[in-house]
Amino acid sequence: MKITTFIGSSRAESNSELLADLVTKEIKHRKLYLRDLAIQPIHDLRHKEGGFQPVEDEYDTIIHAFLESDVLIFSTPIYWYSMSGSMKIMIDRLSQAIRDERFPQLTERIQSSEAIVLAVGGDEPKIKGLPLIQQFRYTFDFLKLPFSAYILGEGNRPGDILQDREALMQADLLNQRLKGAN
């Protein structure tokens, strides 16, 4: 089983990345830092003659990760009840990617994968993170991407997630499940 984790934080060693590391502990996986990829925002031309136009950026890295992965982990801080801006741009560009003639197998491959969301916020994240989870659920429903699990953790300052016992327990259980499937 191939696992890719998309790290949506702008901070190195962020709480959301630490949580992802716990979920993928001792499991072979690939980690993509969205902050390190030059990805342009979507220019929506789907209703124009000629449709979407090719974009010269690093989004193909994301497409290849989708094509090569059985499990897609979306790890993000909770910003304003939603995902980080870099993760939102990545998700928005899926509208273009699923229509990209260079990757005709992308939609089918997405539908045979599994999605997991990990999100960390500092102010009542188990309540205020629910809009983010709903946003991901609608996105995954549209893509017909099975959504198997999510963890909402609490952490504001660097390393705080390691004090959230419930999130740590959920991460350990998810890690064990992924190890068993591997």
Residue frames as a rotation matrix with the C-alpha (Angstrom) as fourth column:
MET 1
0.585 0.811 0.000 0.00
0.811 -0.585 0.000 0.00
0.000 0.000 -1.000 0.00
LYS 2
-0.524 -0.735 0.431 1.37
0.741 -0.643 -0.196 3.40
0.421 0.216 0.881 -0.99
ILE 3
0.472 0.609 -0.637 0.64
0.853 -0.497 0.156 6.37
-0.222 -0.617 -0.755 1.26
THR 4
-0.454 -0.548 0.703 1.13
0.603 -0.769 -0.211 10.06
0.656 0.328 0.679 0.49
THR 5
0.184 0.433 -0.882 0.73
0.901 -0.434 -0.025 12.76
-0.393 -0.790 -0.470 3.11
PHE 6
0.029 -0.079 0.996 0.09
0.574 -0.815 -0.081 16.29
0.818 0.574 0.022 1.90
ILE 7
-0.243 -0.205 -0.948 1.43
0.932 -0.322 -0.169 18.69
-0.271 -0.924 0.269 4.54
GLY 8
0.297 0.538 0.789 -0.53
0.767 -0.626 0.138 21.94
0.568 0.564 -0.599 4.33
SER 9
0.738 -0.032 -0.674 1.20
0.533 -0.585 0.611 23.93
-0.414 -0.810 -0.415 7.05
SER 10
0.786 -0.502 0.361 3.47
-0.069 -0.652 -0.755 26.87
0.614 0.569 -0.547 6.31
ARG 11
0.447 -0.608 0.656 5.54
-0.891 -0.241 0.384 25.99
-0.075 -0.756 -0.650 9.39
ALA 12
-0.207 -0.583 -0.785 8.24
-0.394 0.785 -0.479 23.33
0.896 0.210 -0.392 9.55
GLU 13
-0.802 -0.114 -0.586 7.52
0.368 0.678 -0.636 20.70
0.469 -0.726 -0.502 12.21
SER 14
-0.491 0.724 0.484 4.04
-0.706 -0.657 0.266 22.07
0.510 -0.211 0.834 12.70
ASN 15
-0.461 0.430 0.776 1.46
-0.637 0.448 -0.627 20.46
-0.617 -0.784 0.067 14.94
SER 16
0.645 0.741 -0.187 -0.41
-0.652 0.406 -0.640 19.08
-0.398 0.535 0.745 11.93
GLU 17
0.245 -0.646 -0.723 2.82
-0.667 0.429 -0.609 17.57
0.703 0.632 -0.326 10.59
LEU 18
-0.718 -0.487 0.497 3.61
-0.692 0.419 -0.588 16.04
0.078 -0.766 -0.638 14.00
LEU 19
0.061 0.830 0.554 0.17
-0.646 0.456 -0.612 14.46
-0.761 -0.320 0.564 14.03
ALA 20
0.749 0.166 -0.642 0.74
-0.647 0.393 -0.654 13.08
0.144 0.905 0.401 10.53
ASP 21
-0.263 -0.933 -0.246 4.09
-0.739 0.358 -0.571 11.68
0.620 0.032 -0.784 11.65
LEU 22
-0.580 0.121 0.805 2.34
-0.662 0.505 -0.553 9.81
-0.474 -0.855 -0.213 14.46
VAL 23
0.532 0.845 0.059 -0.24
-0.597 0.423 -0.682 8.38
-0.601 0.327 0.729 12.06
THR 24
0.833 -0.239 -0.499 2.46
-0.380 0.409 -0.830 7.20
0.402 0.881 0.250 9.65
LYS 25
0.191 -0.797 0.574 5.03
-0.945 0.009 0.327 6.15
-0.265 -0.604 -0.751 12.28
GLU 26
-0.486 -0.567 0.665 7.07
-0.380 0.822 0.424 3.14
-0.787 -0.046 -0.615 11.09
ILE 27
0.449 0.616 0.647 5.11
0.481 0.444 -0.756 3.02
-0.753 0.651 -0.097 7.82
LYS 28
-0.688 -0.658 0.305 6.74
0.592 -0.267 0.760 3.64
-0.419 0.704 0.573 4.48
HIS 29
0.512 0.859 0.030 5.14
0.748 -0.428 -0.508 6.76
-0.423 0.282 -0.861 3.00
ARG 30
-0.430 -0.550 0.716 5.78
0.806 -0.591 0.030 9.86
0.407 0.590 0.698 0.96
LYS 31
0.162 0.420 -0.893 5.43
0.736 -0.655 -0.174 13.34
-0.658 -0.629 -0.415 2.39
LEU 32
-0.223 -0.169 0.960 4.74
0.827 -0.553 0.095 16.33
0.515 0.816 0.263 0.15
TYR 33
-0.356 0.022 -0.934 5.15
0.654 -0.708 -0.266 19.81
-0.667 -0.706 0.237 1.64
LEU 34
0.462 0.636 0.618 2.73
0.887 -0.327 -0.327 22.07
-0.006 0.699 -0.715 -0.19
ARG 35
0.812 -0.178 -0.556 4.66
0.028 -0.940 0.341 25.12
-0.583 -0.292 -0.758 1.02
ASP 36
-0.189 -0.982 -0.013 7.65
-0.098 0.006 0.995 23.93
-0.977 0.189 -0.098 -1.05
LEU 37
-0.379 0.129 0.916 5.73
0.855 0.429 0.292 23.48
-0.355 0.894 -0.273 -4.30
ALA 38
-0.823 0.122 -0.555 5.07
-0.275 -0.940 0.201 26.35
-0.498 0.318 0.807 -6.69
ILE 39
-0.548 0.742 0.386 1.37
0.829 0.543 0.134 25.83
-0.110 0.394 -0.913 -7.43
GLN 40
-0.957 0.221 0.189 -0.67
-0.141 -0.921 0.362 28.52
0.254 0.320 0.913 -9.13
PRO 41
-0.468 0.877 0.114 -4.26
-0.235 0.001 -0.972 29.24
-0.852 -0.481 0.206 -8.09
ILE 42
-0.321 0.436 0.841 -6.92
0.801 0.599 -0.005 27.93
-0.505 0.672 -0.542 -10.45
HIS 43
-0.722 0.251 -0.644 -7.94
-0.513 -0.819 0.256 30.03
-0.463 0.515 0.721 -13.41
ASP 44
-0.320 0.690 0.649 -11.37
0.232 0.721 -0.653 28.52
-0.918 -0.058 -0.391 -14.04
LEU 45
-0.547 0.086 -0.833 -11.90
-0.769 -0.445 0.459 28.23
-0.331 0.892 0.309 -17.79
ARG 46
-0.789 0.188 0.585 -14.04
0.193 0.980 -0.055 25.08
-0.584 0.070 -0.809 -17.79
HIS 47
0.240 0.959 0.148 -16.95
0.560 -0.012 -0.829 26.91
-0.793 0.282 -0.540 -19.46
LYS 48
0.255 -0.251 -0.934 -14.83
-0.631 -0.775 0.036 28.72
-0.733 0.580 -0.356 -22.05
GLU 49
0.967 -0.009 -0.255 -14.03
-0.214 0.515 -0.830 27.45
0.139 0.857 0.496 -25.51
GLY 50
0.154 -0.956 -0.250 -10.84
-0.301 0.196 -0.933 25.45
0.941 0.219 -0.257 -25.22
GLY 51
0.832 0.297 -0.469 -11.39
0.293 0.481 0.826 24.89
0.471 -0.825 0.313 -21.49
PHE 52
0.809 -0.571 -0.136 -8.56
0.012 -0.215 0.977 24.85
-0.587 -0.792 -0.167 -19.01
GLN 53
0.735 -0.659 -0.159 -5.16
-0.375 -0.199 -0.905 25.82
0.565 0.725 -0.394 -20.31
PRO 54
0.398 -0.669 -0.628 -1.87
0.719 0.652 -0.240 24.18
0.570 -0.356 0.740 -19.28
VAL 55
0.936 -0.141 0.322 -0.18
-0.306 -0.776 0.551 25.84
0.172 -0.615 -0.770 -16.30
GLU 56
0.189 -0.951 -0.245 3.57
0.112 0.269 -0.957 25.96
0.976 0.153 0.158 -15.89
ASP 57
0.187 -0.174 0.967 3.98
-0.943 -0.307 0.127 25.06
0.274 -0.936 -0.222 -12.23
GLU 58
-0.788 -0.614 -0.047 4.60
-0.559 0.745 -0.365 22.04
0.259 -0.261 -0.930 -10.02
TYR 59
0.027 0.900 0.435 1.02
-0.951 0.157 -0.265 20.76
-0.307 -0.407 0.860 -9.79
ASP 60
0.365 0.068 -0.929 1.90
-0.594 0.785 -0.176 17.63
0.717 0.616 0.327 -11.76
THR 61
-0.773 -0.634 -0.019 3.73
-0.339 0.439 -0.832 16.49
0.537 -0.636 -0.554 -8.61
ILE 62
-0.500 0.696 0.515 0.34
-0.705 0.019 -0.709 16.44
-0.504 -0.718 0.481 -6.89
ILE 63
0.449 0.690 -0.567 -1.31
-0.892 0.383 -0.241 14.59
0.051 0.614 0.788 -9.78
HIS 64
-0.103 -0.570 -0.815 1.42
-0.428 0.765 -0.481 11.93
0.898 0.300 -0.322 -9.77
ALA 65
-0.904 -0.174 0.391 1.01
-0.425 0.254 -0.869 11.50
0.052 -0.951 -0.303 -6.01
PHE 66
0.007 0.979 0.206 -2.73
-0.853 0.113 -0.510 10.90
-0.522 -0.172 0.835 -6.52
LEU 67
0.481 0.176 -0.859 -1.99
-0.768 0.557 -0.316 8.41
0.422 0.812 0.403 -9.29
GLU 68
-0.280 -0.763 -0.583 0.58
-0.305 0.647 -0.699 6.48
0.910 -0.018 -0.413 -7.25
SER 69
-0.858 -0.135 0.495 -1.15
-0.498 -0.018 -0.867 6.37
0.126 -0.991 -0.052 -3.86
ASP 70
-0.456 0.705 -0.542 -3.62
0.490 0.708 0.508 4.04
0.743 -0.034 -0.669 -2.24
VAL 71
0.346 0.480 -0.806 -4.03
0.933 -0.265 0.243 6.29
-0.096 -0.836 -0.540 0.82
LEU 72
-0.214 -0.312 0.926 -4.08
0.419 -0.885 -0.202 10.10
0.882 0.345 0.320 0.67
ILE 73
0.092 0.168 -0.981 -3.57
0.987 -0.146 0.068 11.91
-0.132 -0.975 -0.179 3.97
PHE 74
0.130 0.054 0.990 -4.48
0.362 -0.932 0.004 15.59
0.923 0.358 -0.141 4.03
SER 75
0.085 -0.220 -0.972 -2.78
0.996 -0.008 0.089 17.22
-0.028 -0.975 0.219 7.04
THR 76
-0.179 -0.025 0.983 -3.53
0.413 -0.909 0.052 20.88
0.893 0.416 0.173 7.70
PRO 77
-0.927 0.043 -0.373 -3.77
0.315 -0.452 -0.834 23.48
-0.205 -0.891 0.405 10.42
ILE 78
0.098 0.987 0.126 -7.26
0.995 -0.097 -0.018 24.83
-0.006 0.127 -0.992 10.96
TYR 79
-0.917 -0.353 -0.185 -7.30
0.336 -0.935 0.116 28.39
-0.214 0.045 0.976 9.63
TRP 80
-0.680 0.697 -0.227 -10.56
-0.696 -0.711 -0.098 30.33
-0.230 0.091 0.969 9.94
TYR 81
0.109 0.780 0.616 -12.60
-0.538 0.568 -0.624 27.11
-0.836 -0.264 0.481 10.26
SER 82
0.953 0.175 -0.248 -11.05
-0.299 0.401 -0.866 25.70
-0.052 0.899 0.434 7.10
MET 83
0.600 -0.773 0.206 -7.86
0.773 0.627 0.103 24.29
-0.208 0.097 0.973 5.62
SER 84
-0.122 -0.749 -0.651 -4.68
0.275 -0.656 0.703 26.23
-0.954 -0.093 0.286 4.94
GLY 85
0.459 0.266 -0.848 -4.48
-0.586 -0.626 -0.514 28.35
-0.668 0.733 -0.131 1.80
SER 86
-0.501 -0.722 -0.476 -1.89
-0.846 0.293 0.446 26.09
-0.182 0.626 -0.758 0.17
MET 87
-0.819 0.274 0.505 -4.11
0.216 0.961 -0.171 23.06
-0.532 -0.031 -0.846 0.68
LYS 88
0.225 0.949 -0.219 -7.14
0.113 -0.249 -0.962 24.94
-0.968 0.192 -0.163 -0.65
ILE 89
0.122 -0.265 -0.956 -5.23
-0.904 -0.428 0.004 25.84
-0.410 0.864 -0.292 -3.82
MET 90
-0.884 -0.465 0.056 -4.26
-0.418 0.836 0.355 22.18
-0.212 0.290 -0.933 -4.21
ILE 91
-0.452 0.803 0.388 -7.90
0.456 0.582 -0.673 21.09
-0.766 -0.127 -0.630 -3.84
ASP 92
0.343 0.599 -0.723 -9.17
-0.307 -0.656 -0.689 23.85
-0.888 0.459 -0.041 -6.18
ARG 93
-0.289 -0.561 -0.776 -6.77
-0.913 -0.081 0.399 22.73
-0.287 0.824 -0.489 -8.88
LEU 94
-0.700 0.119 0.704 -8.34
0.102 0.993 -0.066 19.25
-0.706 0.025 -0.707 -8.82
SER 95
0.421 0.889 -0.181 -11.13
-0.023 -0.189 -0.982 20.78
-0.907 0.418 -0.059 -10.94
GLN 96
0.407 -0.387 -0.827 -8.56
-0.900 -0.322 -0.293 21.25
-0.153 0.864 -0.480 -13.67
ALA 97
-0.590 -0.776 0.224 -6.65
-0.739 0.630 0.238 18.01
-0.326 -0.026 -0.945 -13.02
ILE 98
-0.316 0.514 0.797 -9.65
0.100 0.854 -0.511 15.72
-0.943 -0.082 -0.321 -13.43
ARG 99
0.812 0.575 -0.102 -10.20
-0.003 -0.171 -0.985 17.25
-0.584 0.800 -0.137 -16.89
ASP 100
0.089 -0.888 -0.452 -6.54
-0.822 -0.322 0.470 17.07
-0.563 0.330 -0.758 -17.92
GLU 101
0.850 0.315 -0.423 -6.31
-0.522 0.613 -0.593 14.86
0.072 0.725 0.685 -21.01
ARG 102
-0.090 -0.957 -0.274 -2.74
-0.725 0.252 -0.641 13.90
0.682 0.141 -0.717 -20.10
PHE 103
-0.925 -0.216 0.314 -4.10
-0.381 0.554 -0.740 11.93
-0.014 -0.804 -0.595 -17.10
PRO 104
-0.251 0.912 -0.323 -7.25
-0.635 0.097 0.766 10.10
0.731 0.398 0.555 -18.27
GLN 105
-0.085 0.162 -0.983 -6.92
0.416 0.902 0.112 7.54
0.905 -0.400 -0.144 -15.45
LEU 106
-0.855 -0.368 0.365 -6.87
-0.125 -0.537 -0.834 10.15
0.503 -0.759 0.413 -12.64
THR 107
-0.143 0.881 0.451 -10.58
-0.927 -0.279 0.250 10.09
0.346 -0.383 0.857 -11.78
GLU 108
0.628 0.367 -0.686 -10.72
-0.225 0.930 0.292 6.30
0.745 -0.029 0.667 -11.66
ARG 109
-0.261 -0.821 -0.508 -7.55
0.429 0.373 -0.823 6.14
0.865 -0.433 0.255 -9.56
ILE 110
-0.716 0.070 0.694 -8.88
-0.538 -0.690 -0.485 8.70
0.445 -0.721 0.532 -7.09
GLN 111
0.270 0.955 0.123 -12.02
-0.867 0.185 0.462 6.61
0.419 -0.231 0.878 -6.64
SER 112
0.636 -0.088 -0.766 -9.96
0.156 0.988 0.017 3.54
0.755 -0.131 0.642 -5.73
SER 113
-0.537 -0.836 0.112 -7.94
0.128 -0.212 -0.969 5.38
0.834 -0.505 0.221 -3.09
GLU 114
0.332 0.559 -0.760 -8.73
0.885 0.095 0.457 6.24
0.327 -0.824 -0.463 0.54
ALA 115
-0.056 -0.293 0.955 -8.74
0.018 -0.956 -0.292 9.71
0.998 0.000 0.059 2.11
ILE 116
0.207 0.024 -0.978 -7.78
0.971 0.119 0.208 10.63
0.122 -0.993 0.001 5.66
VAL 117
0.328 -0.075 0.942 -7.87
0.084 -0.991 -0.108 14.17
0.941 0.115 -0.319 7.11
LEU 118
0.028 -0.392 -0.919 -5.73
0.998 0.066 0.003 15.37
0.060 -0.917 0.393 10.01
ALA 119
0.156 0.085 0.984 -6.31
0.253 -0.967 0.043 18.90
0.955 0.242 -0.173 11.27
VAL 120
-0.187 -0.306 -0.933 -4.98
0.980 0.001 -0.197 20.80
0.062 -0.952 0.300 14.26
GLY 121
0.082 0.245 0.966 -6.25
0.196 -0.954 0.225 24.06
0.977 0.171 -0.126 15.69
GLY 122
-0.792 -0.593 -0.144 -5.81
0.285 -0.151 -0.946 26.00
0.540 -0.791 0.289 18.89
ASP 123
-0.791 0.565 0.234 -9.31
-0.588 -0.596 -0.547 27.13
-0.170 -0.571 0.803 19.78
GLU 124
-0.039 0.809 0.587 -11.88
-0.451 0.510 -0.733 24.37
-0.892 -0.294 0.345 20.33
PRO 125
-0.655 -0.333 -0.678 -10.80
-0.739 0.097 0.666 22.45
-0.156 0.938 -0.310 17.20
LYS 126
-0.915 0.328 0.234 -13.14
0.331 0.943 -0.027 19.53
-0.229 0.053 -0.972 17.83
ILE 127
0.165 0.966 -0.201 -16.04
0.576 -0.259 -0.775 21.95
-0.800 0.012 -0.599 17.30
LYS 128
0.434 0.003 -0.901 -14.56
-0.404 -0.893 -0.198 24.68
-0.805 0.450 -0.386 15.12
GLY 129
-0.679 -0.716 -0.162 -12.83
-0.510 0.302 0.805 22.14
-0.527 0.629 -0.571 12.87
LEU 130
-0.239 0.662 0.711 -16.11
0.369 0.739 -0.564 20.50
-0.898 0.128 -0.421 11.89
PRO 131
0.702 0.464 -0.541 -16.75
-0.304 -0.492 -0.816 22.90
-0.644 0.737 -0.204 8.96
LEU 132
-0.168 -0.854 -0.492 -13.34
-0.952 0.011 0.305 21.86
-0.256 0.520 -0.815 7.58
ILE 133
-0.761 -0.071 0.645 -14.30
-0.071 0.997 0.026 18.18
-0.645 -0.026 -0.764 7.86
GLN 134
0.290 0.937 0.196 -17.62
0.275 0.114 -0.955 18.87
-0.917 0.330 -0.225 6.13
GLN 135
0.489 -0.197 -0.850 -15.79
-0.744 -0.602 -0.289 20.73
-0.454 0.774 -0.441 3.36
PHE 136
-0.652 -0.754 -0.075 -13.49
-0.709 0.572 0.412 17.74
-0.268 0.322 -0.908 2.83
ARG 137
-0.458 0.544 0.703 -16.47
0.200 0.834 -0.514 15.34
-0.866 -0.095 -0.491 2.94
TYR 138
0.626 0.723 -0.292 -18.27
-0.096 -0.300 -0.949 17.24
-0.774 0.622 -0.118 0.17
THR 139
0.132 -0.682 -0.719 -15.07
-0.963 -0.261 0.070 17.37
-0.236 0.683 -0.691 -1.89
PHE 140
-0.813 -0.480 0.330 -14.46
-0.432 0.877 0.211 13.65
-0.391 0.029 -0.920 -1.47
ASP 141
-0.038 0.881 0.471 -18.12
0.217 0.468 -0.857 12.86
-0.975 0.069 -0.209 -2.22
PHE 142
0.632 0.243 -0.736 -17.84
-0.563 -0.509 -0.651 14.82
-0.533 0.826 -0.185 -5.47
LEU 143
-0.159 -0.825 -0.542 -14.68
-0.985 0.168 0.033 12.93
0.064 0.539 -0.840 -6.42
LYS 144
0.817 0.484 -0.314 -16.14
-0.419 0.872 0.252 9.61
0.396 -0.074 0.915 -5.18
LEU 145
-0.280 -0.951 -0.130 -13.01
-0.296 0.215 -0.931 9.32
0.913 -0.222 -0.342 -3.03
PRO 146
0.473 0.496 -0.729 -13.70
0.484 0.545 0.685 7.11
0.737 -0.676 0.018 0.00
PHE 147
-0.051 -0.376 0.925 -13.24
-0.597 -0.731 -0.330 9.13
0.801 -0.569 -0.187 3.22
SER 148
0.129 0.074 -0.989 -12.19
0.326 0.939 0.112 6.68
0.937 -0.337 0.097 5.93
ALA 149
0.273 -0.102 -0.957 -11.04
0.962 0.058 0.268 8.74
0.028 -0.993 0.114 8.92
TYR 150
0.219 -0.327 0.919 -10.27
0.071 -0.934 -0.349 12.11
0.973 0.141 -0.181 10.40
ILE 151
0.036 -0.257 -0.966 -8.61
0.998 0.067 0.019 13.42
0.060 -0.964 0.259 13.52
LEU 152
0.510 0.089 0.855 -9.14
0.078 -0.995 0.057 16.91
0.857 0.038 -0.515 14.94
GLY 153
0.076 -0.595 -0.800 -6.36
0.950 0.288 -0.123 17.77
0.304 -0.751 0.587 17.34
GLU 154
0.970 0.240 0.023 -5.66
0.212 -0.894 0.396 20.69
0.115 -0.379 -0.918 19.64
GLY 155
0.079 -0.970 -0.228 -2.44
0.920 -0.017 0.393 22.64
-0.385 -0.241 0.891 19.44
ASN 156
0.976 0.207 -0.070 -1.53
0.175 -0.932 -0.318 26.27
-0.131 0.298 -0.946 19.12
ARG 157
0.447 -0.889 -0.096 2.14
-0.830 -0.453 0.325 26.66
-0.333 -0.066 -0.941 19.93
PRO 158
0.072 -0.491 -0.868 4.71
-0.715 0.581 -0.388 24.34
0.695 0.649 -0.309 18.33
GLY 159
-0.798 -0.449 -0.403 4.54
-0.164 0.804 -0.572 20.87
0.580 -0.390 -0.715 19.87
ASP 160
-0.539 0.636 0.552 1.23
-0.819 -0.244 -0.519 21.41
-0.195 -0.732 0.653 21.66
ILE 161
0.261 0.690 -0.675 -0.41
-0.790 0.554 0.261 18.53
0.554 0.466 0.690 19.77
LEU 162
-0.409 -0.527 -0.745 1.71
-0.029 0.823 -0.567 16.16
0.912 -0.210 -0.352 21.86
GLN 163
-0.958 0.134 0.255 -0.42
-0.272 -0.129 -0.953 17.17
-0.094 -0.983 0.160 24.87
ASP 164
-0.072 0.979 -0.192 -3.74
-0.997 -0.067 0.034 16.21
0.021 0.194 0.981 23.23
ARG 165
-0.642 -0.239 0.729 -4.24
-0.454 0.884 -0.110 12.70
-0.618 -0.402 -0.676 24.62
GLU 166
0.341 0.862 0.376 -7.36
-0.071 0.422 -0.904 11.99
-0.937 0.281 0.205 22.60
ALA 167
0.751 -0.113 -0.650 -5.71
-0.656 -0.233 -0.717 12.94
-0.070 0.966 -0.250 19.29
LEU 168
-0.343 -0.939 0.007 -2.62
-0.939 0.343 0.021 10.88
-0.022 0.000 -1.000 20.21
MET 169
-0.393 0.286 0.874 -4.79
-0.211 0.897 -0.389 7.85
-0.895 -0.337 -0.292 20.95
GLN 170
0.715 0.698 -0.034 -6.68
-0.145 0.100 -0.984 8.27
-0.684 0.709 0.173 17.66
ALA 171
0.399 -0.666 -0.630 -3.37
-0.913 -0.226 -0.339 8.64
0.084 0.710 -0.699 15.79
ASP 172
-0.600 -0.630 0.492 -2.07
-0.696 0.715 0.066 5.42
-0.393 -0.303 -0.868 17.37
LEU 173
0.018 0.701 0.712 -5.23
0.012 0.712 -0.702 3.52
-1.000 0.021 0.004 16.41
LEU 174
0.859 0.275 -0.432 -5.09
-0.377 -0.230 -0.897 4.84
-0.346 0.934 -0.094 12.85
ASN 175
-0.038 -0.963 -0.265 -1.38
-0.999 0.035 0.019 3.96
-0.009 0.266 -0.964 12.67
GLN 176
-0.550 -0.129 0.825 -2.15
-0.355 0.931 -0.091 0.39
-0.756 -0.342 -0.558 13.76
ARG 177
0.506 0.809 0.298 -4.91
0.029 0.330 -0.944 0.11
-0.862 0.486 0.144 11.15
LEU 178
0.730 -0.286 -0.621 -2.63
-0.682 -0.363 -0.635 1.38
-0.043 0.887 -0.460 8.39
LYS 179
-0.391 -0.902 0.185 0.16
-0.892 0.420 0.165 -0.98
-0.227 -0.101 -0.969 9.47
GLY 180
-0.262 0.378 0.888 -2.29
-0.099 0.905 -0.414 -3.89
-0.960 -0.196 -0.200 9.38
ALA 181
0.797 0.604 -0.003 -3.37
-0.020 0.022 -1.000 -2.97
-0.604 0.797 0.030 5.85
ASN 182
0.410 -0.726 -0.552 0.20
-0.894 -0.439 -0.088 -2.59
-0.178 0.530 -0.829 4.66
